[in-house]
Amino acid sequence: MSAIETHFQQVRDRIHTARKACGRADTVQLLAVSKTRPVALIREAWHAGQRDFGENYVQEGINKILALQDFEGICWHFIGSLQSNKTRTVAEHFHWVHSIDRFKIAQRLNEQRPDHQPPLNICLQVNISHEDAKSGIAPDEMITLAAKVLSLSNLKLRGLMAVPMPTNESAEQHTAFNAMADLLVKLQKRWPKQAFDTLSMGMSGDMEAAIKAGSTMVRIGTALFGVRDDS
Ligand SMILES: *Cc1c(COP(=O)(O)O)cnc(C)c1O
């Protein structure tokens, strides 16, 4: 096995063990966060069976999407903060945006999504640890923003996303992730006919706690590709 295959196997094992430990029978999707990683590494990951990749920066993401457009089944998730002058590129090239926290951005993505493409998958980002200067809506704004996003036909609201305050205290991790799980229940109860199937949470350092709380998609960079130069 190559080094990258070994890392992917280790992360898949961690996800599997975490699911079994809390008796979950459903699947947890692995989103490989490839920001700052070269195209060659993403190609290797694709050959190791990985299909979903997450990018934080628009230009960097587009360069990779274009370089890898012949790779079958590859699915691109935008997970960074998005400015309104960059929405068109994202609407045209990505499959998911996890970081919606302003209606204006959602509206632009809706207008700019090409007609021949399926709706863009959307998660609302929640500032679950109530941090100042952090992206994401306050938990009590979630239903209001969801109602507006649901009115946009070129977007498909899939669920919620969070980046909780980093902490090694598992009690604090559980508090934040459980609060997100409660919010997803609230969303489901408000629109029972919609299938909100996504809780995007959990990173290299806290994926076990996120899975225990009900995460359906973990976003993993470091544990797959090593420590980033920027961190
Ligand atoms: C970088 C990043 C990740 C991955 O973090 P790791 O700790 O490297 O696993 C996940 N989500 C978001 C939004 C990120 O920016």
The ligand as a Tripos MOL2 file, in Angstrom:
@<TRIPOS>MOLECULE
LIG
   15    15     1     0     0
SMALL
NO_CHARGES

@<TRIPOS>ATOM
      1 C1         -9.1710   22.7070    6.9310 C.3       1 LIG1
      2 C2        -10.5920   22.3620    7.2450 C.ar      1 LIG1
      3 C3        -10.9650   21.0580    7.6370 C.ar      1 LIG1
      4 C4         -9.9700   19.9230    7.8390 C.3       1 LIG1
      5 O1         -9.2840   20.0930    9.0370 O.3       1 LIG1
      6 P1         -8.1990   19.0110    9.5520 P.3       1 LIG1
      7 O2         -8.0290   19.3730   10.9860 O.co2     1 LIG1
      8 O3         -6.9740   19.2160    8.7350 O.co2     1 LIG1
      9 O4         -8.7720   17.6550    9.3840 O.co2     1 LIG1
     10 C5        -12.3140   20.8040    7.8280 C.ar      1 LIG1
     11 N1        -13.2450   21.7630    7.6840 N.ar      1 LIG1
     12 C6        -12.9320   23.0180    7.3280 C.ar      1 LIG1
     13 C7        -14.0170   24.0320    7.1660 C.3       1 LIG1
     14 C8        -11.5970   23.3550    7.1060 C.ar      1 LIG1
     15 O5        -11.3020   24.6200    6.7720 O.3       1 LIG1
@<TRIPOS>BOND
     1     1     2 1
     2     2     3 ar
     3     2    14 ar
     4     3     4 1
     5     3    10 ar
     6     4     5 1
     7     5     6 1
     8     6     7 2
     9     6     8 1
    10     6     9 1
    11    10    11 ar
    12    11    12 ar
    13    12    13 1
    14    12    14 ar
    15    14    15 1
@<TRIPOS>SUBSTRUCTURE
     1 LIG1         1 GROUP 0 **** ****
